[in-house]
């Protein structure tokens, strides 16, 4: 059975980005290595988690994760990842402004959804054809899906850094209980998997 999951790296104080995200600094006023060194410096011991981040049939992300352009689409932008993004599937970008789909190398196509998270999830389910669906981020998008009860599995990759400010996981999410499914400690990160407990 397919699930809706989110993989997201966060600091010890729960932030997934710093303040002032911009083109020259995609993660804001922080050293991005504080959040993502674990993916590269300890690849072998984290290989399962790294692979799992992009192991889905469709992906959903917020507009801030897609790029730094705000307001109307007044410039050409094709994502942070170069000509061959890592997703290799349909990516549904939440936005208030319409945009034609963008086809990239490797099977990634960015689609732009203007009618909210439920519409994005419906389109992702149709595209995934029974495979899992990833809510890639950022934190604001993940929080919307958590608040709506649409996340089946939350995989936090907690790094030993304190950012102090930025976009925090769980902001705006109403009180709820989580079932801790697994915990695994690596040299630069602690991997924690939760499942939200649905109300009976």
VMD Tcl script that draws the C-alpha trace (Angstrom):
set ca {
  {0.00 0.00 0.00}
  {1.40 3.39 -0.92}
  {2.05 6.07 1.69}
  {2.56 9.81 1.76}
  {5.88 10.51 3.44}
  {8.25 13.36 4.07}
  {12.03 13.26 4.46}
  {13.41 16.49 5.88}
  {16.71 17.51 7.46}
  {16.38 19.71 10.52}
  {18.70 21.28 13.06}
  {18.61 20.23 16.71}
  {16.22 23.15 17.33}
  {13.93 22.05 14.51}
  {14.73 24.40 11.62}
  {15.01 23.20 8.02}
  {16.32 26.52 6.65}
  {17.68 29.76 8.02}
  {16.31 33.23 7.45}
  {16.53 35.19 4.19}
  {16.46 32.43 1.58}
  {17.67 33.84 -1.74}
  {19.24 32.72 -4.99}
  {22.85 32.94 -3.82}
  {21.96 31.29 -0.51}
  {19.16 28.69 -0.98}
  {19.06 27.83 2.74}
  {19.22 31.40 3.98}
  {21.74 32.88 6.38}
  {23.27 29.58 7.44}
  {25.99 27.23 6.30}
  {23.92 24.61 4.45}
  {26.48 21.96 5.39}
  {25.13 22.12 8.94}
  {21.94 20.50 7.65}
  {23.16 18.34 4.77}
  {26.74 17.21 5.39}
  {25.39 13.86 6.54}
  {24.20 13.05 3.01}
  {27.72 13.24 1.58}
  {30.41 12.88 4.23}
  {28.91 9.66 5.60}
  {27.20 8.41 2.45}
  {27.77 4.69 3.08}
  {26.23 4.66 6.55}
  {23.31 6.84 5.37}
  {22.79 5.29 1.94}
  {19.32 3.93 2.74}
  {18.08 7.30 3.95}
  {19.61 9.17 0.99}
  {18.03 6.79 -1.51}
  {14.70 6.94 0.31}
  {14.44 10.71 -0.09}
  {13.86 10.38 -3.84}
  {12.30 6.90 -3.91}
  {8.76 7.89 -4.82}
  {6.31 7.84 -7.68}
  {5.56 11.56 -7.43}
  {6.79 14.51 -5.40}
  {5.16 17.61 -3.92}
  {7.07 20.72 -2.87}
  {6.45 24.33 -1.97}
  {7.36 27.19 -4.24}
  {10.19 28.32 -1.94}
  {11.82 24.92 -2.31}
  {11.54 25.16 -6.08}
  {13.30 28.51 -6.26}
  {13.78 32.11 -5.15}
  {11.28 33.77 -7.53}
  {8.43 35.45 -5.64}
  {5.15 36.83 -6.93}
  {4.49 36.58 -10.65}
  {6.81 34.40 -12.73}
  {8.80 37.31 -14.14}
  {11.98 35.41 -15.01}
  {13.16 32.07 -16.31}
  {13.80 29.60 -13.48}
  {14.12 25.81 -13.71}
  {14.95 24.84 -10.12}
  {18.09 24.72 -8.00}
  {19.27 21.33 -9.26}
  {20.60 21.91 -12.77}
  {19.33 20.20 -15.94}
  {18.85 16.76 -14.31}
  {17.09 17.11 -10.94}
  {17.22 14.11 -8.57}
  {13.48 13.38 -8.54}
  {13.03 11.55 -11.88}
  {9.26 11.76 -11.61}
  {6.45 14.31 -11.68}
  {6.98 17.13 -9.17}
  {3.98 19.23 -8.16}
  {4.96 22.72 -7.02}
  {2.49 24.62 -4.83}
  {2.10 28.21 -5.98}
  {-0.46 31.02 -6.29}
  {0.66 31.83 -9.84}
  {0.05 29.71 -12.93}
  {3.02 28.39 -14.89}
  {3.38 25.95 -17.77}
  {5.00 22.59 -16.91}
  {8.79 22.44 -17.16}
  {10.30 19.22 -18.52}
  {13.83 18.40 -17.37}
  {16.34 15.66 -18.10}
  {16.02 12.30 -16.37}
  {12.23 12.16 -16.28}
  {11.54 15.08 -13.93}
  {8.68 17.38 -14.94}
  {7.69 20.29 -12.71}
  {3.93 20.94 -12.66}
  {2.53 24.03 -10.93}
  {-0.57 23.67 -8.75}
  {-2.57 26.76 -7.81}
  {-5.51 25.18 -5.98}
  {-3.92 23.89 -2.78}
  {-2.46 20.84 -1.11}
  {-5.44 18.51 -1.63}
  {-5.42 19.15 -5.37}
  {-1.66 18.60 -5.47}
  {-2.02 15.31 -3.60}
  {-4.81 14.13 -5.90}
  {-2.68 14.82 -8.97}
  {0.34 13.16 -7.34}
  {-1.66 10.02 -6.54}
  {-2.80 9.76 -10.15}
  {0.76 10.17 -11.38}
  {2.35 7.81 -8.83}
  {0.22 4.82 -9.95}
  {0.36 3.10 -6.58}
  {3.89 4.13 -5.58}
  {4.68 6.28 -2.54}
  {4.32 10.05 -2.66}
  {6.98 12.35 -1.23}
  {6.24 15.73 0.31}
  {9.73 17.10 -0.14}
  {9.44 20.41 1.69}
  {10.18 22.94 2.81}
  {9.01 22.96 6.40}
  {6.03 25.22 5.69}
  {4.70 22.77 3.09}
  {5.32 19.73 5.30}
  {3.52 21.51 8.15}
  {0.47 22.14 5.96}
  {0.26 18.43 5.12}
  {0.76 17.45 8.78}
  {-1.92 19.89 9.93}
  {-4.34 18.43 7.37}
  {-3.61 14.86 8.46}
  {-2.16 13.92 5.07}
  {1.29 12.61 6.12}
  {1.55 8.89 6.84}
  {5.25 8.84 7.72}
  {7.58 11.66 8.80}
  {11.31 10.98 8.55}
  {13.34 13.59 10.40}
  {17.10 13.75 9.88}
  {18.26 15.70 12.94}
  {21.69 17.30 12.71}
  {23.81 18.52 15.66}
  {23.44 22.23 14.90}
  {21.44 25.12 16.37}
  {20.17 27.65 13.83}
  {18.14 29.86 16.16}
  {15.69 31.05 13.48}
  {14.23 30.14 10.12}
  {11.52 27.75 8.92}
  {10.71 25.29 11.71}
  {9.07 21.91 11.42}
  {5.74 21.60 13.34}
  {5.00 25.36 13.38}
  {1.24 25.76 13.03}
  {0.60 22.02 13.39}
  {-2.18 21.29 15.92}
  {-1.50 19.01 18.89}
  {-1.30 15.37 17.91}
  {0.47 12.21 18.95}
  {3.22 10.54 16.96}
  {4.29 6.91 17.00}
  {8.06 6.57 16.90}
  {8.78 3.84 14.36}
  {12.58 3.87 14.36}
  {15.68 5.73 15.49}
  {19.13 5.31 13.99}
  {22.22 7.25 14.95}
  {25.02 8.01 12.47}
  {28.08 10.15 12.94}
  {26.56 13.41 11.66}
  {22.82 12.82 12.01}
  {20.08 11.03 13.94}
  {17.37 9.51 11.75}
  {13.94 9.41 13.44}
  {10.85 8.05 11.73}
  {7.38 8.92 13.09}
  {3.86 7.97 12.10}
  {1.08 10.38 13.10}
  {-1.57 8.58 15.11}
  {-4.93 9.12 13.50}
  {-7.95 9.89 15.69}
  {-10.24 6.90 16.02}
}
mol new
graphics top color blue
foreach p $ca { graphics top sphere $p radius 0.5 }
foreach p [lrange $ca 0 end-1] q [lrange $ca 1 end] { graphics top cylinder $p $q radius 0.2 }
display resetview
